[in-house]
Amino acid sequence: MHVGRPLIRGFRALVFAVACTGVTAALHFAAGGHRFDPLHLAAAVAAVTAAAVPLGKRQRGPLGLLAACIAAQSVLHVWFTLASGHLAHLDPGLTMTGVHLLAAAVTALWLARGDAALAALADLLTLFAAPALALLLAAA
């Protein structure tokens, strides 16, 4: 799959951002019961997407995605803590750090499998689309 193409890279970055932001927001909501302003969520998705686009030039394995997910979780933790006004939780503590690391690991594995599936689908489409296009052009 040509993951470096701008459209595919942007799509992959958006999926990464939505997954990381969604998981982090859900965990913060579960931990504190604070609902987030949709504009804060949209800004977080936009910021993570912008940061992820340059990293999407090639497929990353689970470890590369784990590092990116940990970084995103860390930044999003600060973002959501500041947005909620609970500055006492800016220092996450051991339990919250553990939950963030576990969430990052699960998200990284989930994204790695999804990225591999997307690559396989793109390869299959490329494999079958070229002969089908040749047949259509020959018939025309």
DSSP file (Angstrom, degrees, kcal/mol; ACC not computed):
  #  RESIDUE AA STRUCTURE BP1 BP2  ACC     N-H-->O    O-->H-N    N-H-->O    O-->H-N    TCO  KAPPA ALPHA  PHI   PSI    X-CA   Y-CA   Z-CA
    1    1 A M              0   0    0      0, 0.0     2,-1.7     0, 0.0     3,-0.2   0.000 360.0 360.0 360.0 142.1    0.0    0.0    0.0
    2    2 A H    >   +     0   0    0      1,-0.2     3,-1.5     2,-0.1     6,-0.2  -0.601 360.0 166.9 -89.2  76.8    1.2    3.5   -0.8
    3    3 A V  T 3   +     0   0    0     -2,-1.7    -1,-0.2     1,-0.3    55,-0.2   0.679  66.0  68.9 -69.0 -16.5    0.8    4.8    2.7
    4    4 A G  T 3  S+     0   0    0     53,-0.2    -1,-0.3    -3,-0.2    54,-0.1   0.607  70.8 111.0 -79.4 -10.8    2.9    7.9    1.9
    5    5 A R  S <> S-     0   0    0     -3,-1.5     4,-3.2     1,-0.1     5,-0.3  -0.402  78.0-121.7 -64.7 140.3    0.2    9.3   -0.5
    6    6 A P  H  > S+     0   0    0      0, 0.0     4,-2.7     0, 0.0     5,-0.2   0.861 107.6  48.1 -55.3 -43.3   -1.3   12.4    1.1
    7    7 A L  H  > S+     0   0    0      2,-0.2     4,-2.2     1,-0.2     5,-0.1   0.936 117.0  42.0 -65.7 -45.3   -4.9   11.2    1.1
    8    8 A I  H  > S+     0   0    0     -6,-0.2     4,-2.7     2,-0.2     5,-0.2   0.912 114.9  51.1 -67.4 -41.9   -4.1    7.9    2.6
    9    9 A R  H  X S+     0   0    0     -4,-3.2     4,-2.4     1,-0.2    -2,-0.2   0.914 111.4  48.1 -61.7 -43.1   -1.7    9.5    5.1
   10   10 A G  H  X S+     0   0    0     -4,-2.7     4,-2.2    -5,-0.3    -1,-0.2   0.896 111.8  49.6 -64.3 -40.5   -4.3   12.0    6.1
   11   11 A F  H  X S+     0   0    0     -4,-2.2     4,-2.4     2,-0.2    -2,-0.2   0.932 112.2  47.5 -63.2 -46.0   -6.9    9.3    6.6
   12   12 A R  H  X S+     0   0    0     -4,-2.7     4,-2.3     1,-0.2    -2,-0.2   0.891 112.0  50.3 -63.5 -39.7   -4.6    7.1    8.7
   13   13 A A  H  X S+     0   0    0     -4,-2.4     4,-2.6    -5,-0.2    -1,-0.2   0.891 110.3  50.2 -65.1 -39.4   -3.6   10.2   10.8
   14   14 A L  H  X S+     0   0    0     -4,-2.2     4,-2.9     2,-0.2     5,-0.2   0.914 110.2  49.2 -65.8 -42.7   -7.3   11.0   11.4
   15   15 A V  H  X S+     0   0    0     -4,-2.4     4,-2.5     2,-0.2     5,-0.2   0.928 112.3  49.2 -61.2 -44.4   -8.1    7.4   12.4
   16   16 A F  H  X S+     0   0    0     -4,-2.3     4,-2.7     1,-0.2     5,-0.3   0.933 113.3  46.9 -57.7 -47.5   -5.1    7.5   14.8
   17   17 A A  H  X S+     0   0    0     -4,-2.6     4,-2.8     1,-0.2     5,-0.3   0.908 112.5  48.1 -64.9 -43.7   -6.3   10.9   16.3
   18   18 A V  H  X S+     0   0    0     -4,-2.9     4,-2.6     2,-0.2     5,-0.2   0.916 114.1  47.5 -64.6 -42.3   -9.9    9.8   16.7
   19   19 A A  H  X S+     0   0    0     -4,-2.5     4,-2.4    -5,-0.2     5,-0.2   0.957 116.8  41.8 -63.4 -50.4   -8.9    6.5   18.4
   20   20 A C  H  X S+     0   0    0     -4,-2.7     4,-2.3    -5,-0.2     5,-0.2   0.923 119.1  44.3 -64.5 -44.6   -6.4    8.2   20.8
   21   21 A T  H  X S+     0   0    0     -4,-2.8     4,-2.8    -5,-0.3     5,-0.2   0.913 114.2  50.0 -67.7 -42.1   -8.6   11.2   21.5
   22   22 A G  H  X S+     0   0    0     -4,-2.6     4,-2.4    -5,-0.3    -2,-0.2   0.926 113.1  45.2 -62.4 -45.6  -11.7    9.0   22.0
   23   23 A V  H  X S+     0   0    0     -4,-2.4     4,-2.4    -5,-0.2     5,-0.2   0.936 115.8  46.7 -64.0 -46.5  -10.0    6.6   24.3
   24   24 A T  H  X S+     0   0    0     -4,-2.3     4,-2.4    -5,-0.2    -2,-0.2   0.919 113.9  47.4 -63.8 -43.9   -8.4    9.3   26.4
   25   25 A A  H  X S+     0   0    0     -4,-2.8     4,-2.5     2,-0.2    -1,-0.2   0.909 112.0  50.6 -64.3 -41.5  -11.7   11.3   26.6
   26   26 A A  H  X S+     0   0    0     -4,-2.4     4,-2.6    -5,-0.2    -2,-0.2   0.909 111.8  47.6 -63.2 -41.6  -13.6    8.2   27.6
   27   27 A L  H  X S+     0   0    0     -4,-2.4     4,-2.3     2,-0.2    -2,-0.2   0.904 112.7  48.1 -66.9 -40.5  -11.1    7.4   30.3
   28   28 A H  H  X S+     0   0    0     -4,-2.4     4,-2.2     2,-0.2     6,-0.5   0.885 112.7  49.2 -67.3 -36.9  -11.1   10.9   31.7
   29   29 A F  H  X S+     0   0    0     -4,-2.5     4,-3.1    -5,-0.2    -2,-0.2   0.931 112.7  47.5 -65.4 -44.6  -14.9   10.9   31.6
   30   30 A A  H  < S+     0   0    0     -4,-2.6    -2,-0.2     1,-0.2    -1,-0.2   0.869 115.1  46.3 -64.0 -36.6  -15.0    7.6   33.5
   31   31 A A  H  < S+     0   0    0     -4,-2.3    -1,-0.2    -5,-0.2    -2,-0.2   0.857 134.0  11.4 -75.5 -35.3  -12.5    8.7   36.0
   32   32 A G  H  < S-     0   0    0     -4,-2.2    -3,-0.2    -5,-0.2    -2,-0.2   0.537  87.7-126.9-124.2  -8.9  -14.0   12.1   36.8
   33   33 A G     <  +     0   0    0     -4,-3.1     2,-0.5    -5,-0.4    -4,-0.2   0.594  59.2 144.1  73.2   9.5  -17.4   12.2   35.2
   34   34 A H        -     0   0    0     -6,-0.5     2,-0.3    -5,-0.1    -1,-0.2  -0.726  41.3-146.0 -88.3 123.0  -16.6   15.5   33.4
   35   35 A R        -     0   0    0     -2,-0.5     2,-0.3    -3,-0.1   -10,-0.0  -0.643  18.4-128.9 -85.0 146.3  -18.1   15.8   29.9
   36   36 A F        -     0   0    0     -2,-0.3    48,-0.0     1,-0.1    -1,-0.0  -0.707  17.9-108.1-100.4 146.3  -16.0   17.7   27.4
   37   37 A D    >>  -     0   0    0     -2,-0.3     4,-1.9     1,-0.1     3,-0.8  -0.502  28.6-128.0 -63.3 131.7  -17.0   20.5   25.2
   38   38 A P  H 3> S+     0   0    0      0, 0.0     4,-2.7     0, 0.0     5,-0.2   0.818 110.1  58.2 -55.2 -30.5  -17.3   19.2   21.6
   39   39 A L  H 3> S+     0   0    0      2,-0.2     4,-2.4     1,-0.2     5,-0.2   0.876 104.1  50.8 -67.7 -35.7  -15.0   22.1   20.5
   40   40 A H  H <> S+     0   0    0     -3,-0.8     4,-2.1     2,-0.2    -1,-0.2   0.911 112.4  47.0 -64.9 -41.6  -12.3   20.8   22.9
   41   41 A L  H  X S+     0   0    0     -4,-1.9     4,-2.6     2,-0.2    -2,-0.2   0.926 112.8  48.5 -65.1 -44.4  -12.7   17.3   21.5
   42   42 A A  H  X S+     0   0    0     -4,-2.7     4,-2.6     1,-0.2    -2,-0.2   0.903 111.7  49.6 -63.0 -41.0  -12.6   18.6   17.9
   43   43 A A  H  X S+     0   0    0     -4,-2.4     4,-2.5     2,-0.2    -1,-0.2   0.890 110.9  50.2 -64.7 -38.6   -9.5   20.7   18.7
   44   44 A A  H  X S+     0   0    0     -4,-2.1     4,-2.6     2,-0.2     5,-0.2   0.926 111.4  47.7 -65.0 -44.6   -7.8   17.7   20.2
   45   45 A V  H  X S+     0   0    0     -4,-2.6     4,-2.6     1,-0.2    -2,-0.2   0.923 113.0  49.2 -61.7 -43.5   -8.5   15.6   17.2
   46   46 A A  H  X S+     0   0    0     -4,-2.6     4,-2.5     2,-0.2    -2,-0.2   0.912 112.5  47.3 -62.7 -42.7   -7.3   18.3   14.9
   47   47 A A  H  X S+     0   0    0     -4,-2.5     4,-2.0     2,-0.2    -2,-0.2   0.921 114.4  45.4 -66.6 -43.8   -4.1   18.8   16.8
   48   48 A V  H  X S+     0   0    0     -4,-2.6     4,-2.0     2,-0.2    -2,-0.2   0.895 112.8  51.8 -67.7 -38.5   -3.3   15.0   17.1
   49   49 A T  H  X S+     0   0    0     -4,-2.6     4,-2.0    -5,-0.2    -2,-0.2   0.944 109.4  49.5 -60.7 -47.2   -4.1   14.6   13.4
   50   50 A A  H  < S+     0   0    0     -4,-2.5    -1,-0.2     1,-0.2    -2,-0.2   0.878 113.5  46.4 -60.2 -38.1   -1.7   17.4   12.4
   51   51 A A  H  < S+     0   0    0     -4,-2.0     4,-0.4     1,-0.2    -1,-0.2   0.817 113.6  49.3 -73.0 -29.7    1.0   15.9   14.6
   52   52 A A  H >X S+     0   0    0     -4,-2.0     4,-0.8     1,-0.2     3,-0.5   0.757  92.0  75.9 -83.4 -25.4    0.4   12.4   13.1
   53   53 A V  G >< S+     0   0    0     -4,-2.0     3,-1.4     1,-0.2    -1,-0.2   0.920  95.6  47.6 -56.0 -48.7    0.4   13.3    9.4
   54   54 A P  G >4 S+     0   0    0      0, 0.0     3,-0.7     0, 0.0    -1,-0.2   0.807 110.1  54.4 -64.4 -25.5    4.2   13.6    9.1
   55   55 A L  G X4 S+     0   0    0     -3,-0.5     3,-0.6    -4,-0.4    -2,-0.2   0.606  92.7  75.1 -80.2 -10.6    4.7   10.3   11.0
   56   56 A G  G <<  +     0   0    0     -3,-1.4    -1,-0.2    -4,-0.8    -3,-0.1   0.163  55.9 108.3 -91.0  19.7    2.4    8.5    8.5
   57   57 A K  G <  S+     0   0    0     -3,-0.7     2,-0.3     1,-0.1    -1,-0.2   0.761  91.0  14.7 -67.5 -22.9    4.9    8.4    5.6
   58   58 A R  S <  S-     0   0    0     -3,-0.6     2,-0.1   -55,-0.2    -1,-0.1  -0.961  95.2 -84.4-145.2 162.9    5.3    4.6    6.2
   59   59 A Q        -     0   0    0     -2,-0.3     2,-0.4     1,-0.0    -2,-0.0  -0.439  42.2-148.6 -67.7 140.6    3.6    1.9    8.1
   60   60 A R        -     0   0    0     -2,-0.1    55,-0.1     1,-0.1    -1,-0.0  -0.854   7.5-132.2-109.0 146.5    4.5    1.6   11.7
   61   61 A G     >  -     0   0    0     -2,-0.4     4,-2.5     1,-0.0     5,-0.2  -0.220  42.1 -83.6 -82.8-178.1    4.6   -1.6   13.7
   62   62 A P  H  > S+     0   0    0      0, 0.0     4,-2.3     0, 0.0     5,-0.1   0.855 128.6  51.2 -58.2 -37.0    3.0   -2.1   17.1
   63   63 A L  H  > S+     0   0    0      2,-0.2     4,-2.3     1,-0.2     5,-0.2   0.909 110.8  47.3 -70.2 -40.5    6.1   -0.6   18.9
   64   64 A G  H  > S+     0   0    0      1,-0.2     4,-1.9     2,-0.2    -1,-0.2   0.907 115.1  46.5 -64.1 -40.9    6.2    2.5   16.8
   65   65 A L  H  X S+     0   0    0     -4,-2.5     4,-2.9     2,-0.2    -2,-0.2   0.862 108.8  56.2 -68.8 -34.6    2.4    2.9   17.3
   66   66 A L  H  X S+     0   0    0     -4,-2.3     4,-2.7    -5,-0.2     5,-0.2   0.934 107.6  48.0 -61.5 -45.0    2.8    2.3   21.0
   67   67 A A  H  X S+     0   0    0     -4,-2.3     4,-2.1     1,-0.2    -1,-0.2   0.919 114.2  46.7 -60.9 -43.2    5.4    5.2   21.3
   68   68 A A  H  X S+     0   0    0     -4,-1.9     4,-2.6     2,-0.2    -2,-0.2   0.891 112.5  49.9 -66.6 -39.1    3.0    7.5   19.3
   69   69 A C  H  X S+     0   0    0     -4,-2.9     4,-3.1     2,-0.2    -2,-0.2   0.896 109.8  50.5 -67.3 -39.7    0.0    6.4   21.4
   70   70 A I  H  X S+     0   0    0     -4,-2.7     4,-2.3     2,-0.2    -2,-0.2   0.924 112.3  47.6 -63.2 -42.9    1.9    7.0   24.7
   71   71 A A  H  X S+     0   0    0     -4,-2.1     4,-2.3    -5,-0.2     5,-0.2   0.934 114.2  46.4 -62.3 -45.4    2.9   10.5   23.4
   72   72 A A  H  X S+     0   0    0     -4,-2.6     4,-3.0     1,-0.2     5,-0.2   0.923 111.8  50.9 -63.8 -43.7   -0.6   11.3   22.4
   73   73 A Q  H  X S+     0   0    0     -4,-3.1     4,-2.3     1,-0.2    -1,-0.2   0.901 110.6  50.2 -59.8 -40.9   -2.1   10.0   25.7
   74   74 A S  H  X S+     0   0    0     -4,-2.3     4,-1.8     2,-0.2    -2,-0.2   0.942 114.6  41.9 -63.8 -48.4    0.4   12.2   27.6
   75   75 A V  H  X S+     0   0    0     -4,-2.3     4,-2.5     1,-0.2    -2,-0.2   0.911 115.9  49.6 -66.0 -42.1   -0.4   15.3   25.7
   76   76 A L  H  X S+     0   0    0     -4,-3.0     4,-3.2    -5,-0.2     5,-0.3   0.851 105.4  57.9 -67.8 -33.1   -4.2   14.6   25.7
   77   77 A H  H  X S+     0   0    0     -4,-2.3     4,-2.3    -5,-0.2    -1,-0.2   0.948 110.6  43.1 -58.9 -47.7   -4.1   14.0   29.5
   78   78 A V  H  X S+     0   0    0     -4,-1.8     4,-2.7     2,-0.2     5,-0.2   0.931 114.5  51.3 -63.2 -45.0   -2.7   17.5   30.0
   79   79 A W  H  X S+     0   0    0     -4,-2.5     4,-2.4     1,-0.2    -2,-0.2   0.937 114.2  41.9 -58.1 -49.9   -5.2   18.9   27.5
   80   80 A F  H  X S+     0   0    0     -4,-3.2     4,-1.8     2,-0.2    -1,-0.2   0.839 113.3  53.1 -71.4 -32.0   -8.2   17.3   29.1
   81   81 A T  H  X>S+     0   0    0     -4,-2.3     5,-1.0    -5,-0.3     4,-1.0   0.931 112.9  43.8 -66.4 -44.5   -7.1   18.1   32.6
   82   82 A L  H  <5S+     0   0    0     -4,-2.7     3,-0.4     1,-0.2    -2,-0.2   0.896 113.4  52.0 -65.3 -39.6   -6.6   21.8   31.7
   83   83 A A  H  <5S+     0   0    0     -4,-2.4    -1,-0.2    -5,-0.2    -2,-0.2   0.820 109.7  49.3 -67.2 -30.4  -10.0   21.8   29.9
   84   84 A S  H  <5S-     0   0    0     -4,-1.8    -1,-0.2    -5,-0.2    -2,-0.2   0.671 105.6-127.3 -83.7 -15.8  -11.8   20.3   32.8
   85   85 A G  T  <5S+     0   0    0     -4,-1.0     2,-1.2    -3,-0.4     3,-0.2   0.543  71.0 126.4  82.3   6.0  -10.3   22.8   35.3
   86   86 A H    > < +     0   0    0     -5,-1.0     3,-1.8     1,-0.2    -1,-0.1  -0.601  24.4 164.3 -96.3  72.7   -9.1   20.0   37.6
   87   87 A L  G >   +     0   0    0     -2,-1.2     3,-1.6     1,-0.3     4,-0.3   0.673  64.6  74.3 -67.3 -16.3   -5.5   21.1   37.8
   88   88 A A  G 3  S+     0   0    0      1,-0.3     3,-0.5    -3,-0.2    -1,-0.3   0.773  94.4  53.9 -65.6 -23.2   -4.9   18.9   40.9
   89   89 A H  G <  S+     0   0    0     -3,-1.8    -1,-0.3     1,-0.2    -2,-0.2   0.289  75.3 101.1 -93.7  10.0   -4.9   15.9   38.5
   90   90 A L  S <  S+     0   0    0     -3,-1.6    -1,-0.2     1,-0.1    -2,-0.1   0.894  77.6  60.1 -61.9 -38.5   -2.2   17.4   36.2
   91   91 A D  S    S-     0   0    0     -3,-0.5    -1,-0.1    -4,-0.3     0, 0.0  -0.835  87.7-154.2 -85.6 110.5    0.2   15.1   37.9
   92   92 A P     >  -     0   0    0      0, 0.0     4,-0.7     0, 0.0    -1,-0.1   0.745  18.0-144.8 -67.8 -26.5   -1.5   11.8   37.0
   93   93 A G  H  >  -     0   0    0      3,-0.2     4,-2.0     1,-0.1     5,-0.2  -0.093  36.0 -67.7  79.9 170.1   -0.3    9.5   39.8
   94   94 A L  H  > S+     0   0    0      2,-0.2     4,-2.4     1,-0.2     5,-0.2   0.900 129.2  48.8 -67.7 -44.0    0.5    5.9   39.5
   95   95 A T  H  > S+     0   0    0      2,-0.2     4,-2.4     1,-0.2    -1,-0.2   0.947 114.3  44.4 -64.4 -48.6   -2.9    4.5   38.8
   96   96 A M  H  X S+     0   0    0     -4,-0.7     4,-2.6     1,-0.2    -1,-0.2   0.888 112.6  52.7 -65.4 -37.7   -3.8    7.0   36.1
   97   97 A T  H  X S+     0   0    0     -4,-2.0     4,-2.5     2,-0.2    -1,-0.2   0.925 110.1  48.9 -61.6 -43.5   -0.4    6.5   34.5
   98   98 A G  H  X S+     0   0    0     -4,-2.4     4,-2.5     2,-0.2    -2,-0.2   0.906 111.3  48.9 -61.9 -42.5   -0.9    2.7   34.5
   99   99 A V  H  X S+     0   0    0     -4,-2.4     4,-2.8     2,-0.2    -2,-0.2   0.910 111.4  49.9 -64.9 -41.7   -4.4    3.1   32.9
  100  100 A H  H  X S+     0   0    0     -4,-2.6     4,-2.5     2,-0.2    -2,-0.2   0.909 111.6  48.6 -63.1 -41.4   -3.0    5.5   30.3
  101  101 A L  H  X S+     0   0    0     -4,-2.5     4,-2.3     2,-0.2    -2,-0.2   0.913 113.0  47.3 -65.6 -41.9   -0.2    3.0   29.4
  102  102 A L  H  X S+     0   0    0     -4,-2.5     4,-2.5     2,-0.2     5,-0.2   0.924 113.1  48.7 -63.9 -44.1   -2.6    0.1   29.2
  103  103 A A  H  X S+     0   0    0     -4,-2.8     4,-2.6     1,-0.2    -2,-0.2   0.896 111.3  50.4 -62.5 -40.1   -5.0    2.2   27.0
  104  104 A A  H  X S+     0   0    0     -4,-2.5     4,-2.5    -5,-0.2    -1,-0.2   0.901 110.8  49.4 -64.6 -40.3   -2.0    3.2   24.8
  105  105 A A  H  X S+     0   0    0     -4,-2.3     4,-2.2     2,-0.2    -2,-0.2   0.932 113.7  44.4 -65.5 -45.7   -1.0   -0.5   24.4
  106  106 A V  H  X S+     0   0    0     -4,-2.5     4,-2.4     1,-0.2    -2,-0.2   0.923 115.2  48.7 -64.5 -43.8   -4.5   -1.6   23.5
  107  107 A T  H  X S+     0   0    0     -4,-2.6     4,-2.9    -5,-0.2    -2,-0.2   0.899 110.2  51.7 -62.9 -41.1   -5.0    1.3   21.1
  108  108 A A  H  X S+     0   0    0     -4,-2.5     4,-2.5     2,-0.2    -1,-0.2   0.917 111.9  45.6 -63.4 -43.9   -1.6    0.6   19.5
  109  109 A L  H  X S+     0   0    0     -4,-2.2     4,-2.2     2,-0.2    -1,-0.2   0.914 113.9  49.8 -64.7 -41.7   -2.3   -3.0   18.9
  110  110 A W  H  X S+     0   0    0     -4,-2.4     4,-2.2     1,-0.2    -2,-0.2   0.925 113.7  44.9 -61.7 -46.8   -5.8   -2.1   17.6
  111  111 A L  H  X S+     0   0    0     -4,-2.9     4,-2.8     2,-0.2    -2,-0.2   0.873 110.4  54.5 -67.4 -37.5   -4.4    0.5   15.2
  112  112 A A  H  X S+     0   0    0     -4,-2.5     4,-2.2     2,-0.2    -1,-0.2   0.919 111.1  45.3 -62.9 -43.0   -1.6   -1.8   14.0
  113  113 A R  H  X S+     0   0    0     -4,-2.2     4,-2.3     2,-0.2    -2,-0.2   0.908 114.3  48.7 -67.0 -41.0   -4.1   -4.5   13.1
  114  114 A G  H  X S+     0   0    0     -4,-2.2     4,-2.4     2,-0.2    -2,-0.2   0.893 111.1  50.1 -64.8 -39.7   -6.3   -2.0   11.4
  115  115 A D  H  X S+     0   0    0     -4,-2.8     4,-2.3     2,-0.2    -2,-0.2   0.897 110.9  49.2 -65.8 -40.5   -3.4   -0.5    9.5
  116  116 A A  H  X S+     0   0    0     -4,-2.2     4,-2.3     2,-0.2    -2,-0.2   0.896 111.5  49.6 -65.0 -39.6   -2.3   -4.0    8.3
  117  117 A A  H  X S+     0   0    0     -4,-2.3     4,-2.5     2,-0.2    -2,-0.2   0.901 110.3  50.3 -65.8 -40.5   -5.9   -4.7    7.2
  118  118 A L  H  X S+     0   0    0     -4,-2.4     4,-2.5     2,-0.2    -2,-0.2   0.907 110.9  49.5 -62.8 -41.7   -6.1   -1.4    5.3
  119  119 A A  H  X S+     0   0    0     -4,-2.3     4,-2.4     2,-0.2    -2,-0.2   0.912 111.6  48.4 -63.9 -42.7   -2.8   -2.2    3.6
  120  120 A A  H  X S+     0   0    0     -4,-2.3     4,-2.4     2,-0.2    -2,-0.2   0.909 112.3  49.0 -64.6 -41.7   -4.0   -5.7    2.6
  121  121 A L  H  X S+     0   0    0     -4,-2.5     4,-2.7     2,-0.2    -2,-0.2   0.921 111.4  49.0 -63.5 -43.9   -7.3   -4.3    1.3
  122  122 A A  H  X S+     0   0    0     -4,-2.5     4,-2.4     1,-0.2    -2,-0.2   0.896 110.9  50.6 -63.1 -40.2   -5.5   -1.6   -0.7
  123  123 A D  H  X S+     0   0    0     -4,-2.4     4,-2.5     2,-0.2    -1,-0.2   0.913 111.7  47.8 -63.8 -42.3   -3.2   -4.3   -2.2
  124  124 A L  H  X S+     0   0    0     -4,-2.4     4,-2.5     2,-0.2     5,-0.3   0.921 111.9  49.2 -64.2 -43.7   -6.1   -6.5   -3.1
  125  125 A L  H  X S+     0   0    0     -4,-2.7     4,-2.5     1,-0.2     5,-0.2   0.906 112.6  47.9 -62.4 -40.5   -7.9   -3.6   -4.7
  126  126 A T  H  X S+     0   0    0     -4,-2.4     4,-1.5     2,-0.2    -1,-0.2   0.909 111.3  51.6 -64.5 -41.9   -4.8   -2.7   -6.7
  127  127 A L  H  < S+     0   0    0     -4,-2.5    -2,-0.2     1,-0.2    -1,-0.2   0.899 121.1  31.6 -62.3 -42.7   -4.3   -6.3   -7.7
  128  128 A F  H  X S+     0   0    0     -4,-2.5     4,-1.4     2,-0.1    -2,-0.2   0.718 112.8  61.4 -91.2 -22.1   -7.9   -6.6   -9.0
  129  129 A A  H  X S+     0   0    0     -4,-2.5     4,-2.7    -5,-0.3     5,-0.2   0.877  97.1  58.2 -74.0 -36.5   -8.5   -3.0  -10.2
  130  130 A A  H  X S+     0   0    0     -4,-1.5     4,-2.2    -5,-0.2    -1,-0.2   0.946 110.1  41.4 -62.1 -50.1   -5.7   -3.0  -12.8
  131  131 A P  H  > S+     0   0    0      0, 0.0     4,-2.3     0, 0.0    -1,-0.2   0.897 115.6  51.4 -64.5 -37.2   -7.0   -5.9  -14.8
  132  132 A A  H  X S+     0   0    0     -4,-1.4     4,-2.2     1,-0.2    -2,-0.2   0.904 110.6  48.3 -65.2 -39.9  -10.6   -4.7  -14.5
  133  133 A L  H  X S+     0   0    0     -4,-2.7     4,-2.5     2,-0.2    -1,-0.2   0.892 110.1  52.2 -65.9 -39.7   -9.6   -1.3  -15.7
  134  134 A A  H  X S+     0   0    0     -4,-2.2     4,-2.2    -5,-0.2    -2,-0.2   0.901 110.0  49.1 -63.0 -40.9   -7.7   -2.8  -18.7
  135  135 A L  H  X S+     0   0    0     -4,-2.3     4,-2.0     2,-0.2    -2,-0.2   0.906 111.4  49.2 -64.9 -41.5  -10.8   -4.8  -19.6
  136  136 A L  H  X S+     0   0    0     -4,-2.2     4,-1.1     1,-0.2    -2,-0.2   0.909 112.6  47.1 -64.6 -41.6  -13.0   -1.7  -19.4
  137  137 A L  H  < S+     0   0    0     -4,-2.5    -1,-0.2     1,-0.2    -2,-0.2   0.865 111.7  51.0 -68.6 -35.2  -10.6    0.3  -21.6
  138  138 A A  H  < S+     0   0    0     -4,-2.2    -1,-0.2     1,-0.2    -2,-0.2   0.856 109.8  50.3 -69.3 -34.5  -10.3   -2.5  -24.1
  139  139 A A  H  <        0   0    0     -4,-2.0    -1,-0.2     1,-0.2    -2,-0.2   0.728 360.0 360.0 -75.0 -21.7  -14.1   -2.8  -24.4
  140  140 A A     <        0   0    0     -4,-1.1    -1,-0.2    -5,-0.2    -2,-0.2   0.463 360.0 360.0 -85.0 360.0  -14.5    1.0  -24.9
